[in-house]
Amino acid sequence: MSILSSREKEIYNSIPDLIEEKVLIRCYHLTDLDLLFVKRFHGNINRAAIAIQIGTIRYLGYLPVLWQKTVPQELLKFISNNLELEHPILDLESYGQREKTRTTHLQEILAYLKFCKWQPLYDIPTLEEWLIEKGMEHDKERYLLESLCHKLYQEKILRPSISTLESIIAKVQELLIKETYQRLSYLWKEDFCEKLDNILEVDLKKKITLHRWFCNSPSGNKSIDINQMLEKYEFLVEIGVKSWNMSHLSENRKKQLAKFVRNNTNTDLKRIHYLRRYPMLVCFLWESLLDITDIIMTMYADYWLRIMGKTKRSLDALLLHTIVISPRLGTFKSRVFY
């Protein structure tokens, strides 16, 4: 699965062309301690390369694969001034021509910055567990990818390639489906699953699917509209929705799954694998119960306000009709007949 476009991947795999001055000062400016570390290495090119790697890891939390070729000229000048070089470094093509040299340098840099190298066998299981909890709140791929990058930066783990992280997010999306299904496992009985499947079938009396029936909103707040909503409420109570324990899922997760069901047809929903479909339908029915309860209360309030307003207008008209003028006193006098 590819979350990012080709252009976005290029951005993730290179040092930005324009780096703000405050970022240069915060990440690339060499402190006295940095200078002591950098000057342990021989040659101006080596020292400039080490300084840039230190600043880039501080800034991005990773080193682009071909970082030597993407270093902006302004950054090279900034580092050259920091190192007080007589002649500024113009390019780093000659740095680390031996892979062993680059590897050794990187290990020393990581130890200096107290960063750890990416260890798939150790890091992936821990991060997957963290991402599942994160995904229960927001399961959007881009959000999870950005959260994962931020997590690695906070934990001071050198970020691997963006493609590696994309594959982790793809796997987490599958794990989220299984985790959601597992958290509602107390519901999965054969007769209950049949009831869920029936939600997507056409009801012979209503001539539409129960799924669409629940999605339809009332057109007004007349007694017939209230009765229709009460019918939906009673149906949900009868199948036990009110007694479900939905505390295992976050509010946002329930709303997301319910929204997906509302926005798709019963035909599309039938094609979805049951591991996804059943939790979605459960969340849909749960959120429908909450929404219908709120709608009924609002409709009742509006209905009684309308009735009270109509009654008041009738009473005012009656009082106006029964007022007569007393000829002797020249004042208004009312007679109300009961």
C-alpha positions in Angstrom: 0.0 0.0 0.0 1.3 3.4 -0.9 0.1 6.3 1.3 2.2 9.0 -0.2 2.6 10.2 -3.7 6.0 10.0 -5.5 6.6 13.7 -4.9 5.8 13.4 -1.2 8.2 10.5 -0.9 10.9 12.6 -2.4 10.3 15.2 0.2 10.5 12.6 3.0 13.8 11.2 1.4 15.7 14.5 1.1 16.9 17.5 3.1 14.6 20.5 2.5 15.9 23.0 0.0 14.9 25.9 2.3 15.6 25.6 6.0 14.3 28.4 8.2 17.0 30.4 10.1 15.6 29.3 13.5 15.9 25.7 12.4 19.5 26.3 11.3 20.3 27.8 14.7 18.5 25.1 16.7 19.7 22.0 14.8 22.7 22.8 12.7 24.6 25.4 14.9 27.6 23.6 16.4 28.0 24.1 20.2 31.4 23.8 21.9 30.6 20.2 22.7 29.7 19.5 19.1 32.9 21.1 17.9 34.9 18.9 20.2 33.2 15.8 18.7 33.5 16.9 15.1 37.2 17.9 15.3 38.0 14.3 16.3 37.6 13.4 12.6 40.3 14.2 10.1 39.8 16.4 7.0 37.5 19.3 6.4 35.1 17.3 4.2 34.7 14.6 6.9 34.1 17.3 9.5 31.5 19.1 7.4 29.8 15.8 6.6 29.7 14.8 10.3 28.3 18.2 11.3 25.6 18.0 8.6 24.6 14.5 9.8 24.3 15.7 13.4 22.1 18.6 12.4 20.0 16.6 10.0 19.3 13.9 12.6 18.4 16.6 15.2 16.1 18.2 12.6 14.4 15.3 10.8 15.1 12.3 13.0 16.7 10.4 10.1 19.2 10.6 7.3 18.0 10.5 3.7 19.6 7.7 1.7 21.4 10.1 -0.7 21.7 13.0 1.7 25.1 14.1 0.4 23.5 14.9 -3.0 20.6 16.9 -1.5 22.4 19.2 0.9 21.5 22.9 0.0 24.3 25.2 -0.7 23.2 27.6 2.0 23.5 24.8 4.5 27.0 24.0 3.3 28.0 27.6 3.8 26.4 27.7 7.2 28.4 24.6 8.3 31.6 25.9 6.8 31.3 29.2 8.7 30.6 27.2 11.9 33.7 25.2 11.4 35.6 28.4 10.5 37.0 26.8 7.3 39.2 29.0 5.1 37.5 27.6 2.0 33.8 26.7 2.2 32.9 23.2 1.3 31.0 23.2 -2.1 30.0 19.5 -2.3 30.3 16.3 -0.3 30.5 13.8 -3.2 33.9 12.6 -2.0 32.8 11.9 1.5 32.7 8.3 2.7 33.6 6.6 -0.5 34.0 3.4 1.6 30.7 2.1 3.0 32.4 1.0 6.2 33.6 4.5 6.8 30.1 5.9 6.5 28.7 3.1 8.8 31.4 3.7 11.4 30.8 7.5 11.4 27.0 7.0 11.7 27.4 4.7 14.7 29.5 7.3 16.4 27.1 10.1 15.6 24.1 8.1 16.9 26.0 7.3 20.1 26.8 11.0 20.5 23.2 12.1 19.9 21.9 9.2 22.1 19.9 7.9 19.1 19.3 4.2 18.5 19.4 2.4 15.1 16.2 0.9 13.7 15.8 -2.7 14.9 12.8 -4.3 13.1 12.5 -7.4 15.2 12.4 -5.3 18.4 10.8 -2.1 17.3 8.0 -3.2 15.0 6.0 -5.2 17.6 6.2 -2.4 20.1 5.2 0.2 17.6 2.3 -1.9 16.2 0.8 -2.2 19.6 1.1 1.6 20.1 -0.3 2.3 16.6 -3.3 0.0 17.3 -4.3 2.1 20.3 -3.7 5.3 18.3 -5.7 3.9 15.4 -8.7 3.2 17.6 -9.0 6.9 17.9 -8.1 7.9 14.3 -7.4 5.3 11.7 -6.5 7.6 8.8 -3.3 6.4 7.1 -1.6 9.8 6.8 -2.4 10.6 10.5 -0.9 7.3 11.6 2.2 7.8 9.4 2.8 11.3 10.8 2.2 10.0 14.4 4.7 7.2 13.8 7.4 9.5 12.5 6.8 11.8 15.5 7.0 8.8 17.9 10.3 7.6 16.5 11.7 11.1 16.8 10.6 11.3 20.5 12.0 7.8 21.2 15.2 8.8 19.5 15.1 5.9 17.0 16.7 6.6 13.7 13.8 6.5 11.2 14.0 3.9 8.5 12.9 4.4 4.9 9.4 5.9 4.4 8.4 2.7 2.4 9.1 0.6 5.5 6.8 2.8 7.6 4.1 2.7 4.9 4.2 -1.1 5.1 3.8 -1.0 8.9 0.8 1.3 8.6 -0.7 -1.1 6.0 -0.3 -4.0 8.5 -1.8 -1.9 11.3 -4.9 -1.2 9.3 -5.5 -5.0 9.1 -4.7 -5.4 12.8 -7.2 -2.7 13.6 -10.0 -4.6 11.9 -9.1 -7.8 13.9 -8.8 -5.9 17.1 -12.2 -4.2 16.7 -13.8 -7.5 15.9 -12.1 -9.1 19.0 -13.2 -6.3 21.3 -16.8 -7.0 20.4 -16.4 -10.8 20.6 -19.0 -11.2 23.3 -21.7 -10.4 20.7 -20.7 -12.9 18.0 -23.4 -15.5 18.3 -24.9 -17.2 15.3 -28.5 -15.8 15.7 -27.0 -12.3 16.4 -25.0 -12.4 13.2 -28.1 -13.3 11.3 -29.9 -10.3 12.7 -27.0 -8.1 11.5 -27.2 -9.6 8.1 -31.0 -8.9 8.0 -30.3 -5.2 8.5 -29.0 -5.2 4.9 -32.0 -7.1 3.5 -35.2 -5.6 2.2 -38.0 -5.7 4.8 -41.2 -7.1 3.3 -43.5 -4.7 5.3 -41.4 -1.5 4.9 -40.4 -2.3 1.3 -36.9 -1.0 2.0 -33.8 -2.3 3.8 -33.7 -1.7 7.6 -30.3 -0.1 6.9 -31.9 2.6 4.8 -34.9 2.8 7.2 -32.6 3.8 10.0 -30.7 6.3 7.8 -33.8 8.1 6.7 -34.4 11.3 8.8 -37.8 12.6 9.8 -39.2 15.3 7.6 -41.0 17.2 10.5 -42.0 16.9 14.1 -45.6 15.9 13.7 -47.1 13.0 15.7 -46.7 10.6 12.7 -43.0 11.5 12.5 -42.5 10.9 16.3 -44.3 7.6 16.1 -42.0 6.5 13.3 -38.9 7.4 15.3 -40.4 5.6 18.3 -40.9 2.5 16.2 -37.1 2.6 15.3 -36.2 3.0 18.9 -38.4 0.1 20.0 -36.8 -2.1 17.3 -33.3 -1.3 18.5 -34.3 -2.0 22.1 -35.9 -5.4 21.2 -32.7 -6.6 19.5 -30.7 -5.6 22.7 -28.8 -2.6 21.5 -29.4 -0.8 24.8 -27.7 -3.5 26.8 -24.5 -3.7 24.7 -21.2 -2.8 26.4 -19.5 -0.5 23.9 -16.9 0.9 26.3 -14.2 -1.2 24.6 -14.3 1.1 21.5 -13.5 4.8 21.6 -16.2 7.2 20.7 -14.5 8.3 17.6 -14.0 4.8 16.4 -17.7 4.0 16.8 -18.7 7.2 15.0 -16.3 6.5 12.1 -17.6 3.0 11.5 -21.2 4.1 11.8 -20.6 6.9 9.3 -19.1 4.5 6.8 -22.3 2.3 7.0 -24.5 5.4 6.6 -22.6 6.6 3.5 -22.6 3.3 1.7 -25.4 1.1 0.1 -26.4 -2.3 1.4 -25.0 -3.9 -1.7 -21.5 -2.4 -1.0 -21.7 -3.4 2.6 -22.6 -7.0 1.8 -19.3 -7.3 -0.2 -17.2 -6.4 2.9 -15.6 -9.3 4.8 -17.5 -10.1 8.0 -14.5 -9.2 10.2 -15.1 -5.6 9.1 -18.9 -5.7 8.3 -20.2 -6.9 11.6 -18.4 -4.4 13.9 -19.4 -1.7 11.4 -23.1 -2.7 11.7 -22.9 -2.9 15.5 -21.5 0.6 15.7 -24.1 1.8 13.2 -27.0 0.4 15.3 -25.4 1.8 18.5 -25.0 5.2 17.1 -28.5 5.0 15.6 -29.9 4.4 19.1 -28.1 7.4 20.5 -29.1 9.6 17.6 -32.8 8.4 17.5 -33.0 9.1 21.3 -31.8 12.6 20.8 -34.1 13.2 17.8 -37.2 12.0 19.7 -36.4 14.3 22.7 -35.9 17.2 20.3 -39.1 16.3 18.3 -41.1 16.1 21.5 -39.9 19.4 22.7 -40.6 21.1 19.3 -44.0 19.3 19.2 -45.1 20.6 22.6 -43.8 24.1 21.9 -45.9 24.1 18.7 -48.9 22.8 20.6 -48.5 25.3 23.4 -48.0 28.1 20.9 -51.2 27.1 19.1 -53.1 26.8 22.4 -51.9 30.2 23.5 -53.0 31.8 20.2 -56.4 30.1 20.5 -56.8 31.3 24.1 -55.9 34.9 23.1 -58.4 34.7 20.3 -61.1 33.4 22.7 -60.4 36.2 25.2 -60.5 38.8 22.5 -63.8 37.5 21.2 -65.4 37.5 24.7 -64.4 41.1 25.6 -67.4 43.6 25.5 -67.6 47.3 26.2 -69.6 48.5 29.2 -71.7 51.5 27.9 -72.2 52.9 31.5 -68.6 52.9 32.6 -67.0 53.4 29.2 -64.4 50.7 30.1 -63.6 47.3 28.9 -65.2 44.4 30.7 -64.7 40.8 29.8 -67.1 37.9 30.1 -65.7 34.5 29.8 -68.1 31.6 29.6 -67.1 28.3 31.0 
